[in-house]
Amino acid sequence: LASGCGTPSSALNNTSDGQLLGGAQSGDFAARIADADALWATRDHLPDLRAAIALYALALDTASPDLSDADRRVHMIALYTRLARAHFLLGDAVLPLSVPDPKAVEAEAAVSFDQGRAYAERALGLLHPPLLAAAQSGQDLSEAIAAIDDPAAAGPMFWWVSNLGRWMQSQNPFTALSFTDDLDRVGHRAYALDPAYLNASPTAFLAGYYTQLPLPSGDAALSKRYFDEAIALSPHTLAHRVAFATLYATKVNDRALFERTLQGVLQTDPDDHPDSAPENRLERQRAQHILNDPDPFF
């Protein structure tokens, strides 16, 4: 894995389908996943998220002799996807809201986003084995990913492009610029395959994408369209509203909209939807922090 600088290397180079399936170590595969899932329920707490990540990663190498090869593949795709999501959550929200040192957060978050991207690639490699050959033959990886025509790939695609996009923010502008086509291809493909995946996450990705891209100034009208769609598809997801305030309202220089949207987040009970309660608790914290010091956004 890259260390937060330079060009990230593909996680599919010099590997095989069998290596991606893992399972070389003995242990209780189901118990490790169950223990990780219990910690995942409180993933908005940094120690619990770190522990869940460690257990999920341990499960990758744990044998599961009671599973067929096909069932093992299904479980491993889910594990890689969960780890891609967990690393994004760590770098995007839990570290920034838990660790007071911005430099320490920036360094660890960049590594976490790169790890998340790599796990998403592995999920895609298992879901679509021809991707392994494409990566190892030197084909443009984002083109190969965007060619996958399976709605089940929308999740790993979303986490791949989301982690890559956040990793880019830690790089110099010239490095970041070289990956904009990847965001375009894979972000739009994830949306085309399943715009409603995980609370309309691919739709929200495009909403944010169009606040910045295409260069030089993005497309505010398209951004608004995708934000409206994401919020309509998943009105309980507070991340969409915080992103609408911090990305769209700031882009159109509407401070009243910015403050009104964030105040609305604070007035929402994050526990109304248990499946997304940890993320919603984090977004309420983020909204409060922003409202305490909104000036940097304008």
C-alpha positions in Angstrom: 0.0 0.0 0.0 1.1 3.6 -0.6 2.0 5.6 2.5 -0.1 8.7 1.7 2.1 10.2 -0.9 2.9 9.4 -4.5 0.9 7.1 -6.7 -1.1 4.3 -5.1 -0.3 0.9 -6.5 -2.9 -1.6 -7.5 -3.8 -4.1 -4.8 -4.4 -6.6 -7.6 -0.9 -6.7 -9.0 1.0 -10.0 -8.4 -1.9 -11.7 -6.8 -4.3 -14.5 -7.7 -7.9 -15.4 -7.1 -6.9 -18.0 -4.6 -4.8 -15.5 -2.6 -7.7 -13.1 -2.5 -9.9 -15.8 -1.1 -7.4 -16.2 1.8 -8.1 -18.7 4.6 -4.5 -19.9 5.2 -4.7 -19.7 9.0 -6.8 -21.8 11.4 -9.4 -20.2 13.6 -13.1 -19.6 14.0 -14.0 -17.6 11.0 -17.7 -17.0 12.0 -16.8 -16.0 15.5 -14.2 -13.5 14.4 -16.8 -11.9 12.1 -19.4 -11.9 14.8 -17.0 -10.2 17.2 -16.2 -7.6 14.6 -19.8 -7.0 13.9 -20.5 -6.4 17.6 -17.9 -3.7 17.6 -19.1 -2.3 14.3 -22.4 -1.4 16.0 -20.5 1.3 17.8 -18.2 2.3 15.0 -18.5 6.0 15.8 -16.1 5.3 18.7 -12.5 5.3 17.7 -11.3 2.3 19.8 -14.3 0.2 18.7 -13.7 1.0 15.0 -10.0 0.2 15.2 -10.8 -3.1 17.0 -13.5 -4.0 14.4 -11.0 -3.3 11.5 -8.4 -5.5 13.1 -10.9 -8.4 13.6 -12.3 -8.1 10.1 -8.7 -8.1 8.7 -7.9 -11.2 10.8 -11.0 -13.0 9.4 -9.7 -12.5 5.9 -6.9 -15.0 6.6 -9.0 -17.4 8.7 -10.0 -20.7 7.2 -13.7 -21.6 6.8 -13.8 -25.3 6.0 -17.6 -25.4 6.5 -18.1 -23.1 3.6 -18.2 -24.0 -0.1 -15.8 -22.1 -2.4 -18.8 -20.1 -3.7 -19.9 -19.2 -0.2 -16.4 -18.3 0.8 -16.2 -15.9 -2.1 -19.5 -14.2 -1.1 -18.2 -13.8 2.4 -14.8 -12.4 1.3 -16.4 -9.9 -1.0 -18.5 -8.7 1.9 -15.5 -8.6 4.2 -13.3 -6.6 1.7 -16.2 -4.2 1.1 -16.8 -3.7 4.9 -13.1 -3.0 5.4 -13.1 -0.5 2.5 -16.1 1.2 4.2 -14.5 1.1 7.6 -11.3 2.7 6.5 -13.2 5.5 4.8 -15.2 6.1 7.9 -12.0 6.1 10.0 -10.3 8.7 7.8 -13.4 10.8 7.0 -15.1 11.2 10.3 -13.9 9.2 13.3 -10.3 10.4 13.3 -11.1 14.1 12.7 -13.7 14.1 15.4 -11.7 12.1 17.9 -8.0 13.2 17.6 -7.2 16.8 18.4 -3.9 16.9 16.4 -4.7 17.8 12.7 -1.3 16.7 11.4 -1.7 13.3 13.0 -5.2 13.0 11.6 -4.0 14.0 8.1 -1.2 11.5 8.1 -3.2 8.5 9.4 -6.3 9.4 7.3 -4.2 9.4 4.0 -3.0 5.9 4.8 -6.5 4.7 5.8 -8.0 6.0 2.6 -5.4 4.2 0.6 -6.0 1.0 2.5 -9.7 1.4 1.9 -9.2 1.8 -1.9 -7.0 -1.4 -1.9 -9.7 -3.4 0.0 -12.3 -2.2 -2.5 -10.1 -3.4 -5.4 -9.8 -6.8 -3.8 -13.6 -7.0 -3.5 -13.9 -6.1 -7.2 -11.2 -8.7 -8.1 -13.2 -11.5 -6.4 -16.5 -10.3 -7.8 -15.1 -10.0 -11.3 -12.1 -12.2 -11.8 -11.2 -10.8 -15.3 -10.2 -7.6 -13.4 -7.2 -9.5 -12.1 -5.9 -10.1 -15.6 -6.6 -6.5 -16.6 -4.7 -5.2 -13.7 -1.7 -7.5 -14.2 -1.6 -6.7 -18.0 -1.2 -3.0 -17.3 -4.7 -2.0 -18.5 -6.0 1.3 -17.0 -7.6 0.1 -13.8 -10.4 2.6 -13.6 -11.4 1.8 -17.2 -11.4 -1.9 -16.3 -13.5 -1.3 -13.2 -15.9 0.9 -15.0 -16.5 -1.8 -17.6 -17.9 -4.2 -15.0 -21.6 -4.7 -15.6 -22.9 -6.1 -12.4 -25.1 -4.2 -9.9 -23.3 -6.0 -7.1 -20.2 -4.1 -8.0 -21.7 -0.7 -7.2 -20.8 -0.9 -3.5 -17.1 -1.8 -4.0 -16.9 0.8 -6.8 -18.3 3.4 -4.6 -15.8 2.7 -1.8 -13.0 2.6 -4.3 -13.7 6.0 -5.8 -14.6 7.6 -2.4 -11.4 6.4 -0.8 -9.4 7.5 -3.8 -11.0 10.9 -3.9 -10.2 11.5 -0.2 -6.7 10.2 -0.6 -6.2 12.7 -3.5 -6.9 15.6 -1.1 -3.7 14.7 0.8 -1.6 14.9 -2.4 0.0 17.8 -4.3 -2.3 19.3 -7.0 -0.4 17.7 -9.9 -0.8 14.2 -8.4 -4.4 14.8 -7.6 -5.1 16.0 -11.1 -3.9 12.8 -12.6 -6.7 10.8 -10.9 -9.7 13.0 -11.9 -10.6 10.7 -14.8 -10.8 7.8 -12.4 -13.3 9.6 -10.3 -15.3 10.4 -13.3 -15.4 6.9 -14.8 -15.9 4.9 -11.6 -18.2 7.3 -9.8 -20.6 7.5 -12.7 -20.5 3.7 -13.2 -21.3 3.1 -9.6 -24.3 5.4 -9.9 -25.4 3.8 -13.1 -25.3 0.3 -11.5 -27.1 1.2 -8.3 -27.8 4.8 -7.4 -29.6 3.8 -4.2 -26.7 1.7 -2.8 -26.3 2.2 1.0 -28.5 5.3 1.5 -27.9 6.6 -2.0 -24.2 6.9 -1.5 -23.3 6.8 -5.3 -25.8 9.6 -5.9 -24.3 11.7 -3.1 -20.8 11.1 -4.5 -21.8 12.6 -7.8 -23.4 15.6 -6.0 -20.1 16.3 -4.3 -18.1 15.5 -7.5 -19.9 18.3 -9.4 -19.1 20.9 -6.8 -15.5 20.6 -7.9 -15.4 18.9 -11.3 -15.1 19.1 -14.2 -12.4 21.6 -14.0 -12.1 24.5 -13.6 -15.3 25.2 -11.6 -17.6 22.2 -11.5 -21.3 22.3 -12.3 -23.5 23.8 -9.6 -26.7 22.9 -11.3 -25.8 19.2 -11.7 -24.5 19.2 -8.1 -27.9 20.5 -6.8 -29.7 17.9 -8.9 -27.8 15.0 -7.4 -28.0 16.4 -3.9 -31.8 16.7 -4.3 -31.9 13.1 -5.6 -29.7 11.7 -2.8 -31.7 13.4 0.0 -35.0 12.3 -1.6 -33.8 8.7 -1.8 -32.4 8.7 1.8 -33.8 11.6 3.8 -32.6 10.2 7.1 -28.9 10.2 6.0 -27.4 13.3 7.7 -24.1 13.0 5.7 -26.0 14.1 2.6 -27.2 17.3 4.4 -23.9 18.1 5.9 -22.2 17.7 2.4 -25.0 19.8 0.9 -24.1 22.6 3.3 -20.3 22.4 3.2 -20.0 21.7 -0.6 -23.0 23.1 -2.4 -24.1 26.0 -0.2 -20.5 27.2 0.0 -20.0 26.9 -3.7 -23.0 29.1 -4.4 -22.0 31.4 -1.5 -25.3 31.0 0.3 -24.5 31.3 4.0 -28.1 31.3 5.1 -28.7 28.0 3.3 -25.4 26.7 4.8 -26.5 27.6 8.4 -30.1 26.5 8.0 -29.1 23.1 6.7 -26.7 22.4 9.5 -29.1 23.6 12.1 -31.6 21.1 10.6 -29.0 18.4 11.1 -28.7 19.3 14.8 -32.5 19.1 15.2 -32.6 15.5 13.9 -32.5 12.5 16.2 -29.5 10.4 14.9 -30.9 7.2 16.4 -34.2 7.3 14.5 -32.6 4.8 12.0 -30.5 2.3 13.8 -28.6 1.0 10.8 -27.1 4.5 10.1 -27.2 5.8 13.7 -23.3 5.7 14.2 -22.8 7.7 11.0 -25.6 10.1 11.9 -24.1 10.7 15.4 -20.8 11.6 13.7 -22.5 13.9 11.3 -24.3 15.8 14.1 -20.9 16.2 15.8 -19.4 17.5 12.5 -22.3 19.9 12.0 -21.9 21.3 15.5 -18.1 21.8 15.0 -18.7 23.6 11.7 -21.4 25.9 13.2 -19.0 26.7 16.1 -16.5 28.0 13.5 -18.2 28.6 10.1 -15.9 31.4 8.8 -13.3 29.1 7.1 -16.1 27.9 4.8 -16.8 31.4 3.4 
